[in-house]
Structure formats: C-alpha cells, structure tokens
Amino acid sequence: MLPCDIYSNVAESLREGGVVLRNYQHEGVSWLRFLQRINLNGALCDSMGLGKTLQAIVAVSLAHMDNADGKEQAKSLVVCPSSIVGHWVNEIHRYFPHNSIFRALAFVGNSQQLNFLLKNKMESCNLIVTSYERLRSEIDSLSKVNWTYCVLDEGHLLRNPKTATAKASRRLRARHKLILTGTPIQNSVDDIWATFDFLMPSFLGSASQFSKEFAKPIVKGQNLDAAPVDIATGMEKLKLLHQQVLPFILRREKEQVLTELPPKVITRIPCPMSSIQEDMYHQFCSDQTGKQSISALNKMIDTKDQSVADSPSAFNTNAFKSLLYLRLLCTHPWLVRKKRELANPQMQENIYNLEASGKLVALKELLRDAGLPFRELTAADNDTSLIYCDKDEEQTSDIDDHDKVLAPDCHDSSENKLRQYQSDRQESRCLIFGQFMHSLDIVEELLIKRHMPSVKYLRLDGKVPVSQRMTVVDKFNQDESFKLLLLTTKIGGLGLNLTGADTVIFLEHDWNPHSDLQAMDRAHRIGQKRTVHVYQLVTMNSIEEKTMQLHERKLAMSKAIVNTDNSSMYSMGTDRLLDIFQFRSEYSSSTKSSSAASDLDNTVDALVERYQDEYQSLSLRDFLAGFESKKDEIIQ
C-alpha cells in the first residue's frame, strides 16, 4: 500500500462521525491520493456495497485540505442519479458532522437559483451535489467553475458518448476527476473508452482509433464462426486493453475484502407458461413480424454484436415493439391484451387472474415459502377493476436504456424447485424488482391484495417524487412490519441501501445484466446480517432465456477487461506509472532548449520501451509526450 497521510482534522471528523476506514477502504483512498499527486484521474469500481461513497468523500476532503492555505477556496461537485442526491448529502453529513470539512448542499433548482448560488453562496458552501438532469440543463453555469474535484457517481451512465449527459460532463473543468461505478463495462468494450473520454481525453485515442485498434478486433474474434487467427488477435487485444487501463481502475469484490458478509445465493427459477400464455406466444411468433424480431435477437446473440446496448437502439421500431410485447406477455397476458378484446367478460375471467401467468404462480410460492401469510381466493375477490393502458411514455421510461448460480432442471416443476430451495427458511423481507410499472400493478392487484391482504408493503417507482424516495427506503429499512418492497429496476436499482431485505426477486430482467446485479446488491452490502437469496424468474422457452444468454456474454466481456488484477495497488502497475510520470514532471520543468526537448523525447522513448510488454497501445506514447498540454486542456 502506498502511504496515505490523513490530515488530523479529517481524521478527527471521521472519528466524530463514528467512521473507521476498513483496510481496503484505506487502500482505496491511498490510490486516489496517488492519482492526485501525479495529476491523473481514475475510476473506483468496487463491487456494490463496499463503500465507494465513503472513499470518495475522504479523498475529496484531503484534496480540500491540500488547498486550505491557498488563495482560492476549494469547491467540488458531485453528480449522481436524482434518486440518491439526498443520500449523498446525508452521507457527507454523517461522515463529516458539524460542517467541519464540508458545507454540502443538494442542488435541484433552476438556472436562476444556481447562478445565485455560484455567485453569492460559494463561501458558505464548498460541495454541491446535483443530478445528471441538472448537469445537462445547467452545464453552461457549472462549466464556468474551476472545481477542485468532480465526482460522477454511477459513472457508467456516460457509456454513450453521444448523449447530452456525456457531452455535458466533458465540459466540466476540474483539477481532479473521479468516476464511481460498480460496473465499468455494461454492454460492450466501447464503454471503457467512454469512461476515459471523461477522465483523461485522448488516453485511449479517438473513438475511431479505439474502434479500429481494440473494439473491432475484439468483436471479430468473438464471433462463433471466427477464424483461429481472428480469435487469437481478439484475445491479444483484450489483454493489451486490460493492461493499458489497469493502473486507472481499482476494483475489489466483496468476497475478497468482506469475509464477515453473509453469502449471496442466486437461483434461477424456470417458469412454465400458462396455457393462455403459450397460445398467445406461439400465435405471435408465427406472425411475420414476430419471426423477424426473434431472428434479429438470435442474430445478435450468435454474432456477439457488441454494439447492442440496453434495447431500443439495437432494433428498429417494429422489432422493439415486438420484443416488448413478448417480454410483457412472459409476465402476464393481461399486460398485452387490447381493450376491445377485454370487453368480453369470459376473456376477463380467463386472463385477469394469477393462474394466467406462470411467473405469478412461482412468485406466490416463493413468498409463501418465505413465511408471508396467505389466504385462499374467494369468488368475491374476482375484481377486474385494473384497467390496462396501452404502452406509453410512462411505461417505456422504466425500460433501462462469488455468486453461485443454480440452474434447476427445466423439466422439474417450479413449485418443487421453490420448495427445495426455500426449505427451513425463516420469515423473510423481500424486494420484488420489475422492469415496468404495469407489471408491478399486476403483482399488487392479483397477488398481494387478493392473496396477501394482511401483508404490509411499500412501492418505489417513477411515480414516487424524488424528494420522497429516501423516505420510502428509510421506512422499509427501519420498520420490520413492512415485508415487501415493490420496485422498478430503473428507480430502485441504483445507489440505495436496502439491507432490511434478505430476499430479492426479479420478476423481469434488464437487457443489461449489470442493472440486475446492481439491483440485487441493494440488499447484499455492508450492514447485511443474513444470507441474501436472489431469485430470477425466467419464463421457459421464451425470449427471457435469450436475455439470460446475453447476460452471460456481457459479463464475460466485462471480466476480461476488469478483473482481480485491478484489486490491489501491488498488481496495478502504479509503481511503474509513478516512475514514468515522475520522469515526465522533472523534464517538463527543465529548460526549453532544443537539447532538453530532445532529452525529453529520448527519456519518454526509453521508458515506454522499458514497459512495452505491459503498455503496448495506440496512444500511450503520444499521451505521455503531450501530457502537459493535455493536462492544461482538462483544467482550463
């Protein structure tokens, strides 16, 4: 571990807040301090629940103290999803009480309020926490400030460099930049380029250079019909990319550093379709549009197309609508019926019930075996008051643009499997994640209200105002009488601490496996005292099985680039980088004579040659040789 001195007043503030840094967290702060000293930036990518927020706040506090004797007051910016702006401010106040280091403010206002704040209140506020929405809308004002530190939480949201969010982030000016994410690579190898385009522009070359040098060879080598030479080339490019970004990405898994954390067990539950679901599914897939959509999805999987992201951009409009139809049908047929067909009372009776969905039957058994109270359905409960709404903006907004996986034999019944896995379980508190709000409506109306009327539950989705979301989280964690929390993955899967639950159930699955991983780790994190059981409900012989294949491919890609080599400062090559940049700093301050410039070029050449086995790349030498100018561009 590199030495990391913590200022006495910072250490005192942490003690007052009852905070004791774990060993791996101290190492994380040391790594961030190392990057600060050589004026480079990095991504802290610890597994969810390891305290990335704490490590970042401590590193920012140390940077502020470095500037304590300067003429200009230190001021920093944290950007995060709107749902956790309040959480960030609460954590800052918790770790640093009494405004001893930070005077933090959550900004959720308009342009006029921000301009007033920046002009008149920065003396009394030295850390602003805001959302990505506010970053986009207020970038003209935010980009005028020379920030000491700029921290982007859930920084993988920048993975598409063409979005307004990514463009706005690149306009921010900061002495130090930090990305926090538990999932640095979500969909494709291009995600890593987008990360460094914010942290250190040009380090991985331009987008076209990166695509030519890394992305295309890697994708080509992963095709099922790839030639041996292409496979070898792709593997070599993966290795080179991993080596190049290694010193700038720190990642520790929970299994490595939290020996006291209870295990997380992931169980995949195959759910047979009901007869109604099966008829509707086969009927749709026999249609020409359905055939084309399934064909497009199969092609995407077979060719390992890395350009495919979350979902909508991967398909044309008709194909996307078709796949959406099939995803909703896998949850419950009521979600895809047209209003005119529901005018038939017999149709309503056949479809608007729990047994019409294999998933809801499986969910019912899961909750029953988790110890939650049930009652039998009576005729008086046959209420079809829930009115289906065709897909609208509200619905589509919930589609997100050490673990042991048990894959039960699909020929066994789901009920038998559920009872096998849930035997001897105590009464649990459960999180139920869905992709769509209407899917949660179905769970609420057909399962909870009809079969579990005595169970207290909460709900967290896009309809809950941002200002009230932490209230819902706190209520669930603190009041054990609430046994269920229904959430959409988009709203409830980021940045929240839900250790009050020990069971996580995925009713539906995101195209992006990391979204689901983040969601399940809302419960499996520091503070959890019980084994966390995760259940993935997957409809058999359906599009959902294809989705799980996509998950496996994307996770394999991610682990090839960011793995255990990134877990320790001893294995990250930081000593070699320090050698390089110390030489660079010494020579950059020397005379401007032609001989000195020549010596500098020779020194850089010698250093790059010395480490060429570890750092072969398209742009490393250019990055080193032009480091000072690039640094000036970033800061100015």
Phi, psi and omega per residue, in radians:
M1 nan 2.354 3.041
L2 -1.260 2.550 3.136
P3 -1.120 2.472 3.107
C4 -2.428 1.790 3.103
D5 -1.419 2.244 3.094
I6 -1.797 2.166 -3.126
Y7 -0.921 2.540 -3.060
S8 -1.038 -0.683 -3.125
N9 -1.266 -0.508 3.040
V10 -1.182 -0.810 3.123
A11 -1.064 -0.695 3.135
E12 -1.138 -0.725 3.114
S13 -1.091 -0.710 3.111
L14 -1.117 -0.710 3.111
R15 -1.108 -0.727 3.113
E16 -1.083 -0.584 3.117
G17 -1.451 0.029 -3.141
G18 1.233 0.480 -3.058
V19 -1.773 2.208 3.029
V20 -2.130 2.056 3.140
L21 -1.190 2.271 3.007
R22 -1.241 2.873 -3.092
N23 -1.015 -0.792 -3.104
Y24 -1.196 -0.529 3.088
Q25 -1.224 -0.663 3.069
H26 -1.100 -0.694 3.097
E27 -1.142 -0.657 3.090
G28 -1.094 -0.739 3.091
V29 -1.131 -0.677 3.115
S30 -1.073 -0.737 3.119
W31 -1.104 -0.743 3.115
L32 -1.129 -0.661 3.083
R33 -1.148 -0.658 3.081
F34 -1.035 -0.813 3.117
L35 -1.115 -0.670 3.106
Q36 -1.031 -0.744 -3.039
R37 -1.193 -0.483 3.113
I38 -1.816 0.243 3.060
N39 0.967 0.774 3.036
L40 -2.163 2.944 -3.034
N41 -2.194 2.822 -3.098
G42 -2.667 -3.134 3.139
A43 -2.137 2.132 3.058
L44 -1.579 1.926 -2.953
C45 -2.087 0.591 3.100
D46 -0.968 2.616 3.053
S47 -0.953 2.605 -3.097
M48 -0.967 2.374 3.065
G49 1.632 0.162 -3.124
L50 -1.752 0.106 3.052
G51 1.534 0.707 3.082
K52 -1.085 -0.651 -3.140
T53 -1.049 -0.807 -3.140
L54 -1.072 -0.826 -3.126
Q55 -1.060 -0.715 3.141
A56 -1.140 -0.773 -3.111
I57 -1.099 -0.719 3.117
V58 -1.128 -0.757 3.129
A59 -1.081 -0.717 3.114
V60 -1.142 -0.696 3.136
S61 -1.082 -0.672 3.125
L62 -1.181 -0.659 3.079
A63 -1.137 -0.654 3.089
H64 -1.124 -0.703 -3.141
M65 -1.210 -0.542 3.044
D66 -1.006 -0.543 -3.051
N67 -1.691 0.118 -3.012
A68 -1.071 -0.587 -3.107
D69 -1.658 0.077 -3.121
G70 -1.379 2.946 -3.123
K71 -1.308 -0.513 -3.079
E72 -1.862 2.360 -3.130
Q73 -1.186 2.415 3.061
A74 -1.213 2.450 3.084
K75 -2.600 2.374 -3.049
S76 -2.271 2.824 -3.077
L77 -2.244 2.304 3.013
V78 -2.036 2.233 3.100
V79 -2.041 2.291 -3.076
C80 -2.636 2.944 3.046
P81 -1.005 2.559 -3.059
S82 -1.011 -0.528 -3.083
S83 -1.196 -0.277 -3.091
I84 -2.134 0.263 3.052
V85 -1.029 -0.846 3.123
G86 -1.092 -0.648 3.116
H87 -1.074 -0.736 3.134
W88 -1.067 -0.835 -3.127
V89 -1.090 -0.715 3.114
N90 -1.078 -0.722 -3.140
E91 -1.153 -0.696 3.106
I92 -1.070 -0.793 3.126
H93 -1.164 -0.549 3.129
R94 -1.238 -0.805 -3.102
Y95 -1.317 -0.566 -3.112
F96 -2.238 1.334 -3.115
P97 -1.217 2.876 3.054
H98 1.158 0.330 3.120
N99 0.947 0.593 -3.057
S100 -1.200 -0.636 3.130
I101 -2.046 -0.853 -3.060
F102 -1.904 2.508 2.913
R103 -2.090 1.540 -2.952
A104 -1.591 2.595 -3.140
L105 -2.456 2.324 3.029
A106 -1.532 2.121 3.126
F107 -1.833 2.066 3.093
V108 -2.315 0.312 -3.034
G109 -1.585 -2.714 -3.088
N110 -1.849 -3.094 -3.074
S111 -1.063 -0.750 -3.116
Q112 -1.079 -0.734 3.141
Q113 -1.181 -0.672 3.132
L114 -1.145 -0.785 3.137
N115 -1.059 -0.703 3.099
F116 -1.107 -0.733 3.140
L117 -1.082 -0.834 -3.081
L118 -1.156 -0.566 -3.081
K119 -1.488 -0.553 -2.950
N120 -2.114 -0.290 -2.985
K121 -2.058 0.002 -3.071
M122 -1.179 -0.353 3.070
E123 -1.175 -0.550 -3.119
S124 -1.786 0.026 3.140
C125 -2.471 2.055 -3.096
N126 -2.013 0.112 3.068
L127 -2.572 2.116 3.136
I128 -1.905 2.300 3.040
V129 -1.950 2.181 -3.120
T130 -2.468 3.055 -3.065
S131 -1.743 2.899 3.080
Y132 -1.138 -0.543 3.082
E133 -1.096 -0.781 3.118
R134 -1.209 -0.578 3.075
L135 -1.044 -0.778 -3.136
R136 -1.139 -0.789 -3.025
S137 -1.364 -0.449 -3.047
E138 -2.018 0.386 -3.066
I139 -1.118 -0.522 3.122
D140 -1.029 -0.686 3.124
S141 -1.403 -0.761 -3.091
L142 -1.143 -0.525 -3.108
S143 -1.333 -0.170 3.129
K144 -1.467 -0.214 -3.088
V145 -1.619 2.395 3.009
N146 -1.566 1.622 -3.068
W147 -1.319 2.550 3.019
T148 -1.249 -0.834 3.140
Y149 -2.369 2.443 3.002
C150 -2.172 2.028 -3.105
V151 -1.955 2.185 3.064
L152 -1.891 1.882 3.094
D153 -1.438 2.567 -3.025
E154 0.934 0.833 -3.027
G155 -1.136 -0.211 3.070
H156 -1.117 -0.213 3.089
L157 -1.152 -0.194 3.103
L158 -1.544 0.093 -2.941
R159 -1.046 -0.402 3.042
N160 -1.752 1.823 -3.039
P161 -1.179 -0.173 -3.111
K162 -1.560 -0.135 -3.115
T163 -1.302 2.780 3.110
A164 -1.095 -0.586 3.128
T165 -1.119 -0.838 -3.137
A166 -1.118 -0.725 3.137
K167 -1.111 -0.715 3.127
A168 -1.135 -0.722 -3.108
S169 -1.085 -0.602 -3.122
R170 -1.229 -0.278 3.120
R171 -1.499 -0.205 -3.140
L172 -1.195 2.465 3.122
R173 -1.942 2.158 -3.103
A174 -2.646 2.552 3.073
R175 -1.201 -0.680 3.137
H176 -2.261 2.480 3.109
K177 -2.242 2.514 -3.122
L178 -2.521 2.340 3.013
I179 -1.902 2.327 3.034
L180 -1.949 2.211 3.070
T181 -2.850 2.499 3.027
G182 -1.525 -0.109 -3.049
T183 -2.426 1.373 -3.079
P184 -1.119 -0.493 3.091
I185 -2.149 1.968 -3.046
Q186 -1.732 -0.732 -3.028
N187 -2.241 -0.703 -3.034
S188 -2.615 2.931 3.139
V189 -1.097 -0.414 3.130
D190 -1.134 -0.355 3.124
D191 -1.035 -0.613 -3.094
I192 -1.220 -0.580 3.087
W193 -1.139 -0.748 -3.127
A194 -1.076 -0.652 3.106
T195 -1.060 -0.827 -3.090
F196 -1.368 -0.309 3.049
D197 -1.148 -0.497 3.021
F198 -1.460 -0.817 -3.034
L199 -1.184 -0.896 -3.068
M200 -2.553 1.461 -3.112
P201 -0.908 2.419 3.095
S202 1.461 -0.163 -3.114
F203 -1.061 -0.667 3.098
L204 -1.820 0.366 -3.133
G205 1.345 -3.050 3.066
S206 -1.306 2.960 3.127
A207 -1.049 -0.713 -3.130
S208 -1.204 -0.685 3.089
Q209 -1.097 -0.790 -3.126
F210 -1.091 -0.735 3.136
S211 -1.068 -0.771 -3.113
K212 -1.191 -0.747 -3.030
E213 -1.402 -0.612 -3.026
F214 -2.128 -1.039 -2.932
A215 -1.039 -0.912 -3.076
K216 -1.119 -0.799 3.099
P217 -1.080 -0.651 -3.137
I218 -1.154 -0.793 3.129
V219 -1.113 -0.766 -3.126
K220 -1.068 -0.658 -3.130
G221 -1.267 -0.234 -3.116
Q222 -1.755 -0.054 3.076
N223 -1.094 2.547 -3.110
L224 -1.083 -0.526 -3.124
D225 -1.781 0.370 -3.098
A226 -1.134 2.472 3.075
A227 -1.242 2.684 3.140
P228 -0.931 -0.686 -3.130
V229 -1.158 -0.614 3.117
D230 -1.240 -0.643 3.092
I231 -1.103 -0.788 3.136
A232 -1.109 -0.734 3.128
T233 -1.113 -0.763 3.134
G234 -1.071 -0.729 3.125
M235 -1.147 -0.674 3.117
E236 -1.152 -0.702 3.117
K237 -1.150 -0.662 3.068
L238 -1.054 -0.754 3.138
K239 -1.108 -0.772 -3.120
L240 -1.134 -0.727 3.129
L241 -1.123 -0.758 3.098
H242 -0.995 -0.769 -3.116
Q243 -1.178 -0.638 -3.076
Q244 -1.211 -0.705 -3.086
V245 -1.566 -0.110 -3.026
L246 -0.883 -0.851 -3.063
P247 -1.216 -0.218 -3.020
F248 -1.861 0.058 3.125
I249 -2.248 2.109 3.094
L250 -1.949 2.167 -3.134
R251 -2.444 2.238 3.010
R252 -2.127 2.414 3.071
E253 -1.585 2.678 -3.108
K254 -1.074 -0.579 -3.128
E255 -1.138 -0.478 -3.115
Q256 -1.328 -0.641 -2.915
V257 -2.077 -0.280 -3.119
L258 -2.033 1.331 -3.111
T259 -1.155 -0.397 -3.118
E260 -1.486 -0.161 -3.098
L261 -1.273 2.255 3.101
P262 -1.035 2.720 -3.100
P263 -1.232 2.848 3.021
K264 -2.069 2.169 -3.106
V265 -2.009 2.097 -3.128
I266 -1.772 2.173 -3.135
T267 -2.114 2.203 3.100
R268 -1.666 2.094 -3.085
I269 -1.805 1.932 3.081
P270 -1.313 2.254 -3.081
C271 -2.011 2.012 3.078
P272 -1.201 2.576 3.079
M273 -1.241 2.626 2.942
S274 -1.239 2.907 -3.140
S275 -1.078 -0.651 3.112
I276 -1.144 -0.791 3.114
Q277 -1.056 -0.765 -3.090
E278 -1.104 -0.767 3.124
D279 -1.087 -0.806 -3.114
M280 -1.160 -0.663 -3.122
Y281 -1.147 -0.846 -3.122
H282 -1.155 -0.656 3.112
Q283 -1.089 -0.757 -3.124
F284 -1.186 -0.725 -3.083
C285 -1.262 -0.309 3.081
S286 -1.423 -0.252 3.064
D287 -1.290 2.665 -3.085
Q288 -1.049 -0.738 -3.140
T289 -1.098 -0.747 3.124
G290 -1.116 -0.721 3.117
K291 -1.058 -0.757 -3.127
Q292 -1.122 -0.684 -3.125
S293 -1.167 -0.795 3.123
I294 -1.122 -0.672 3.106
S295 -1.086 -0.717 3.133
A296 -1.120 -0.700 3.137
L297 -1.180 -0.741 3.119
N298 -1.087 -0.702 3.134
K299 -1.113 -0.701 3.141
M300 -1.068 -0.712 -3.126
I301 -1.265 -0.777 -3.071
D302 -1.139 -0.610 -3.106
T303 -1.622 -0.030 -3.118
K304 0.886 0.871 -3.075
D305 -1.189 1.835 -3.077
Q306 -1.255 -0.176 -3.122
S307 -1.372 -0.197 -3.121
V308 -1.308 2.216 -3.112
A309 -1.853 -2.272 -2.970
D310 -1.217 -0.779 3.033
S311 3.066 -1.087 -2.943
P312 -1.024 -0.701 -3.078
S313 -1.292 -0.211 -3.068
A314 -1.437 -0.312 -3.057
F315 -2.323 2.801 3.006
N316 -1.278 3.006 -3.005
T317 -1.041 -0.779 -3.113
N318 -1.125 -0.733 -3.139
A319 -1.137 -0.703 -3.141
F320 -1.117 -0.763 3.120
K321 -1.074 -0.662 -3.138
S322 -1.159 -0.774 3.131
L323 -1.162 -0.628 3.075
L324 -1.096 -0.745 3.108
Y325 -0.992 -0.818 -3.097
L326 -1.191 -0.641 3.108
R327 -1.114 -0.771 3.129
L328 -1.171 -0.687 3.126
L329 -1.071 -0.641 3.113
C330 -1.097 -0.476 3.111
T331 -1.419 -0.926 3.107
H332 -2.913 2.361 -3.103
P333 -1.112 -0.397 3.137
W334 -1.064 -0.508 -3.065
L335 -1.213 -0.298 -3.056
V336 -2.092 0.119 3.122
R337 -1.408 2.538 3.116
K338 -1.486 2.651 -3.038
K339 -1.038 -0.669 -3.086
R340 -1.153 -0.512 3.125
E341 -1.325 -0.390 -3.125
L342 -1.438 -0.043 3.087
A343 -1.206 -0.347 3.127
N344 -1.397 1.987 -3.115
P345 -0.994 -0.635 -3.138
Q346 -1.147 -0.660 3.097
M347 -1.099 -0.739 3.122
Q348 -1.052 -0.786 -3.091
E349 -1.132 -0.656 -3.114
N350 -1.256 -0.597 -3.012
I351 -1.717 -0.697 -3.010
Y352 -1.471 1.155 3.043
N353 -2.677 2.886 -3.051
L354 -1.149 -0.655 -3.051
E355 -1.214 -0.196 3.110
A356 -1.281 -0.132 -3.130
S357 -2.218 2.135 3.071
G358 -1.074 -0.581 3.137
K359 -1.172 -0.776 -3.119
L360 -1.155 -0.584 3.054
V361 -1.108 -0.781 3.118
A362 -1.127 -0.705 3.124
L363 -1.099 -0.716 3.114
K364 -1.028 -0.772 -3.129
E365 -1.183 -0.656 3.086
L366 -1.031 -0.847 -3.093
L367 -1.208 -0.628 3.096
R368 -1.097 -0.817 -3.116
D369 -1.269 -0.277 3.056
A370 -1.388 -0.043 3.054
G371 1.704 0.126 -3.131
L372 -1.411 2.491 -3.074
P373 -1.275 2.394 3.119
F374 -2.183 2.839 2.957
R375 -2.449 2.725 -3.122
E376 -1.303 2.597 -3.137
L377 -1.354 2.387 3.070
T378 -1.936 2.923 -3.118
A379 -1.074 -0.531 -3.120
A380 -1.173 -0.264 -3.099
D381 -1.547 -0.022 -3.074
N382 -1.327 1.376 -3.068
D383 -1.931 2.151 3.127
T384 -1.888 0.697 -3.055
S385 -1.311 -0.326 3.134
L386 -1.231 2.074 -3.107
I387 -1.661 2.206 3.132
Y388 -1.262 2.376 3.054
C389 -1.971 2.310 3.090
D390 -1.020 2.736 -3.111
K391 -0.934 2.185 3.137
D392 -2.316 -3.013 -3.090
E393 -1.085 -0.631 -3.110
E394 -1.107 -0.730 -3.118
Q395 -1.224 -0.836 -3.085
T396 -1.203 -0.343 3.125
S397 -1.168 -0.315 3.141
D398 -1.611 0.160 3.046
I399 -1.661 1.967 -3.089
D400 -1.258 1.924 2.993
D401 -0.737 nan nan
H402 nan -0.185 -3.082
D403 -1.281 2.373 3.135
K404 -1.854 2.093 -3.122
V405 -1.755 2.129 3.095
L406 -1.788 2.117 -3.132
A407 -1.959 1.638 -3.077
P408 -1.092 2.657 3.066
D409 -1.070 2.113 -3.023
C410 -1.163 -0.202 -3.130
H411 -1.473 -0.257 3.076
D412 -1.426 2.654 -3.134
S413 -1.234 2.595 3.132
S414 -1.090 -0.689 -3.078
E415 -1.074 -0.750 3.139
N416 -1.109 -0.692 3.130
K417 -1.142 -0.744 -3.119
L418 -1.080 -0.758 -3.128
R419 -1.169 -0.586 3.121
Q420 -1.116 -0.790 -3.078
Y421 -1.349 -0.434 -3.027
Q422 -1.765 0.160 -3.083
S423 -1.070 2.467 3.083
D424 1.069 0.409 3.118
R425 -1.427 2.477 3.014
Q426 -1.356 2.957 3.083
E427 -1.046 2.247 -3.041
S428 -1.873 2.896 2.976
R429 -2.058 2.253 -2.860
C430 -2.105 2.515 2.917
L431 -1.832 2.279 3.077
I432 -2.038 1.961 -3.118
F433 -1.720 2.321 3.012
G434 -2.249 2.778 3.093
Q435 -1.447 -0.473 -3.001
F436 -2.192 2.490 3.122
M437 -1.119 -0.629 3.141
H438 -1.156 -0.511 3.067
S439 -1.163 -0.699 3.078
L440 -1.166 -0.576 3.050
D441 -1.006 -0.778 -3.127
I442 -1.093 -0.788 3.114
V443 -1.054 -0.750 -3.101
E444 -1.138 -0.795 -3.036
E445 -1.397 -0.794 -3.014
L446 -1.538 -0.411 -3.107
L447 -1.896 -1.040 -3.009
I448 -1.205 -0.926 -3.063
K449 -1.204 -0.572 -3.098
R450 -1.484 -0.751 -2.998
H451 -1.852 -0.267 -3.062
M452 -2.356 0.901 -3.024
P453 -1.140 -0.358 -3.121
S454 -1.561 -0.092 -3.096
V455 -1.462 2.225 3.080
K456 -1.462 2.332 -3.111
Y457 -2.500 2.831 3.087
L458 -2.216 2.909 -3.118
R459 -2.448 2.427 -3.119
L460 -2.391 1.844 3.115
D461 -2.559 -2.923 -3.050
G462 -1.115 -0.298 3.129
K463 -1.383 -0.286 3.124
V464 -1.424 2.117 3.140
P465 -0.987 2.558 -3.122
V466 -0.936 -0.698 -3.080
S467 -1.152 -0.302 -3.081
Q468 -1.857 -0.054 -3.026
R469 -1.195 -0.716 3.118
M470 -1.158 -0.503 3.078
T471 -1.108 -0.729 3.099
V472 -1.105 -0.791 3.141
V473 -1.064 -0.841 -3.124
D474 -1.089 -0.699 -3.128
K475 -1.102 -0.739 -3.138
F476 -1.166 -0.767 -3.104
N477 -1.177 -0.599 -2.998
Q478 -1.645 -0.417 -3.091
D479 -1.946 1.774 -3.060
E480 -1.252 -0.098 3.091
S481 -1.259 -0.339 3.048
F482 -1.447 2.041 -3.053
K483 -1.701 -0.361 -3.077
L484 -2.296 2.509 2.969
L485 -2.299 2.032 3.098
L486 -1.593 2.254 -3.092
L487 -2.417 2.604 2.871
T488 -1.518 2.505 -3.089
T489 -1.059 -0.618 -3.103
K490 -1.137 -0.706 -3.076
I491 -1.540 -0.741 -3.031
G492 -1.662 -0.044 -3.040
G493 -1.634 -0.005 -3.059
L494 -2.095 2.193 2.865
G495 1.193 0.063 -3.082
L496 -1.716 2.595 3.071
N497 -1.787 1.967 -3.107
L498 -2.201 0.834 -3.115
T499 -1.241 -0.073 3.033
G500 -1.180 -0.293 3.129
A501 -1.755 2.590 3.049
D502 -2.133 -0.003 3.109
T503 -2.276 2.296 3.131
V504 -2.166 2.213 -3.102
I505 -2.137 2.226 3.080
F506 -1.766 1.875 3.069
L507 -1.247 -0.636 -3.136
E508 -2.399 2.900 -3.015
H509 -2.247 2.470 3.095
D510 -1.348 2.684 3.010
W511 -1.060 -0.529 -3.076
N512 -1.672 1.990 -3.080
P513 -1.097 -0.487 -3.096
H514 -1.213 -0.473 3.063
S515 -1.114 -0.721 3.099
D516 -1.212 -0.679 3.113
L517 -1.096 -0.742 3.099
Q518 -1.089 -0.708 -3.112
A519 -1.125 -0.789 -3.103
M520 -1.177 -0.468 -3.139
D521 -1.478 0.110 2.917
R522 -1.110 -0.517 -3.132
A523 -1.709 -0.584 -3.079
H524 -1.644 1.532 -3.064
R525 -2.789 3.091 3.133
I526 -0.927 2.278 -3.113
G527 1.877 -0.279 3.116
Q528 -1.341 2.312 -3.088
K529 -1.887 -0.223 -3.055
R530 -2.090 2.740 3.029
T531 -1.033 2.339 3.138
V532 -1.710 2.130 3.099
H533 -1.788 2.188 3.141
V534 -1.979 2.244 -3.134
Y535 -2.090 2.166 3.091
Q536 -1.832 1.932 3.118
L537 -1.474 2.038 -3.062
V538 -2.170 2.094 3.134
T539 -1.230 2.230 -3.073
M540 -1.218 2.566 3.077
N541 0.944 0.789 -3.072
S542 -2.455 -3.136 3.091
I543 -1.031 -0.452 -3.110
E544 -1.177 -0.551 3.058
E545 -1.166 -0.594 3.042
K546 -1.142 -0.685 3.123
T547 -1.062 -0.702 -3.140
M548 -1.188 -0.535 3.034
Q549 -1.124 -0.721 3.077
L550 -1.059 -0.724 3.123
H551 -0.986 -0.830 -3.086
E552 -1.100 -0.713 -3.139
R553 -1.141 -0.782 -3.099
K554 -1.185 -0.655 3.127
L555 -1.174 -0.641 3.100
A556 -1.113 -0.707 3.106
M557 -1.092 -0.791 -3.115
S558 -1.054 -0.768 -3.094
K559 -1.236 -0.385 3.114
A560 -1.225 -0.497 -3.076
I561 -1.729 -0.696 3.129
V562 -2.115 1.958 -3.056
N563 -2.500 -2.726 -3.041
T564 -1.151 -0.326 3.053
D565 -1.062 -0.441 -3.110
N566 -1.521 0.117 -2.956
S567 -1.597 -0.202 -3.091
S568 -2.479 2.553 3.098
M569 -1.167 -0.324 3.106
Y570 -1.314 -0.407 -3.068
S571 -1.913 0.099 -3.037
M572 -1.688 -0.054 -3.129
G573 1.329 0.327 -3.087
T574 -1.185 -0.538 3.130
D575 -1.145 -0.658 3.134
R576 -1.233 -0.679 3.094
L577 -1.146 -0.680 3.112
L578 -1.062 -0.721 3.078
D579 -0.998 -0.846 -3.116
I580 -1.070 -0.878 -3.010
F581 -1.356 -0.407 3.014
Q582 -1.189 -0.732 3.051
F583 -1.050 -0.746 -3.096
R584 -1.111 -0.721 -3.116
S585 -1.143 -0.727 -3.135
E586 -1.083 -0.775 -3.080
Y587 -1.318 -0.487 -3.137
S588 -1.192 -0.406 -3.137
S589 -1.675 0.076 -3.137
S590 -1.412 -3.073 -3.117
T591 -1.117 2.829 -3.100
K592 -1.671 0.297 -3.130
S593 -1.169 2.778 -3.132
S594 -1.125 -0.585 3.128
S595 -1.161 -0.685 3.105
A596 -1.131 -0.729 3.110
A597 -1.085 -0.689 3.114
S598 -1.146 -0.731 3.092
D599 -1.047 -0.689 3.133
L600 -1.080 -0.838 3.134
D601 -1.034 -0.749 -3.132
N602 -1.126 -0.691 3.137
T603 -1.126 -0.805 3.115
V604 -1.063 -0.766 3.121
D605 -1.028 -0.761 -3.109
A606 -1.134 -0.725 -3.124
L607 -1.183 -0.755 3.128
V608 -1.117 -0.697 3.111
E609 -1.117 -0.660 -3.139
R610 -1.056 -0.637 -3.078
Y611 -1.925 0.404 -3.001
Q612 -1.133 -0.512 3.124
D613 -1.116 -0.614 -3.123
E614 -1.534 -0.533 -2.980
Y615 -2.225 0.995 2.977
Q616 -1.491 2.211 3.137
S617 -2.870 2.986 -3.110
L618 -1.309 -0.373 -2.931
S619 -2.364 0.045 -3.054
L620 -1.105 -0.800 -3.116
R621 -1.094 -0.780 3.113
D622 -1.072 -0.673 3.140
F623 -1.109 -0.771 3.133
L624 -1.148 -0.836 -3.062
A625 -1.114 -0.557 -3.130
G626 -1.867 0.428 -2.993
F627 -1.023 -0.792 -3.062
E628 -1.084 -0.746 -3.126
S629 -1.178 -0.655 3.125
K630 -1.174 -0.675 3.123
K631 -1.106 -0.720 3.130
D632 -1.102 -0.682 3.132
E633 -1.093 -0.681 -3.101
I634 -1.184 -0.753 -3.048
I635 -1.372 -0.667 -3.086
Q636 -1.466 nan nan
